[in-house]
Amino acid sequence: MYMCMYVHTYINIKYKYIYKYNIKYKYNVIYIKYKYTHVHIHTQTYIRKHTRTHMHTHVYAFVYSYTHTDTHAYTLVHSYTQAYTYVYTHVNTHPEMYTRKHTCTHVQDRVEGRMLLYSK
């Protein structure tokens, strides 16, 4: 936005005509007082652009433990552990560059038992 203000101060030109007998003209000019003041007010409006980039990294870790007993009557014990690790990386490109990591770990345990009986 531009806003300009002008201030003018001046004195009009004055002419004196003096007639003489020989009909010659004499010009007496009172000229110039001209003051020019320029006031310039500049208002700048800018928009800062913001760009964000998301990067997601998923890490899965599985741990299995297995136990097997085989007899006429055997017991199968099956157990495993699931470990989930989530890594979130956020990149902000403006106004600064930063990286934020978030780690979430989820552990789930399950035990499964099975028994089979044989008879002769």
C-alpha positions, 0 to 999 in steps of 0.5 A, spaced: 500 500 500 502 506 498 500 513 501 503 519 498 501 526 501 503 532 498 504 539 501 505 545 496 506 552 499 507 558 493 507 565 492 503 567 486 507 571 480 506 578 481 507 583 475 508 590 475 507 594 469 510 601 469 508 605 463 513 611 461 512 616 456 516 613 451 512 607 451 517 602 454 515 596 458 518 594 465 517 588 468 518 587 475 517 580 477 517 577 484 518 570 483 518 564 486 517 561 493 516 554 491 516 549 497 515 542 495 514 537 501 513 530 499 511 525 505 511 518 503 508 513 507 510 505 505 506 500 508 509 493 506 505 487 507 508 480 506 506 473 507 511 468 510 510 461 506 510 455 510 512 448 508 512 442 512 514 435 510 512 429 513 517 423 513 514 416 517 519 411 519 516 404 521 520 399 525 517 392 527 521 387 531 518 380 532 521 376 538 519 368 538 520 363 543 517 356 542 517 350 546 515 343 544 514 337 548 512 331 544 510 325 548 504 320 548 501 326 552 505 332 550 504 339 551 505 344 546 507 351 549 507 357 543 509 364 546 511 370 542 513 377 543 511 382 538 515 389 539 513 395 535 517 401 534 514 407 531 519 413 529 516 419 526 520 424 523 517 431 522 521 436 517 519 443 517 523 447 512 521 454 514 523 458 518 527 453 521 529 446 520 528 441 525 527 434 526 523 431 531 523 423 533 517 420 537 518 413 539 512 408 541 513 401 543 508 396 544 509 389 547 504 384 546 505 377 549 501 371 548 502 364 550 498 358 547 498 351 550 495 345 547 495 338 550 494 331 546 492 325 549 493 318 546 491 311 548 493 304 546 
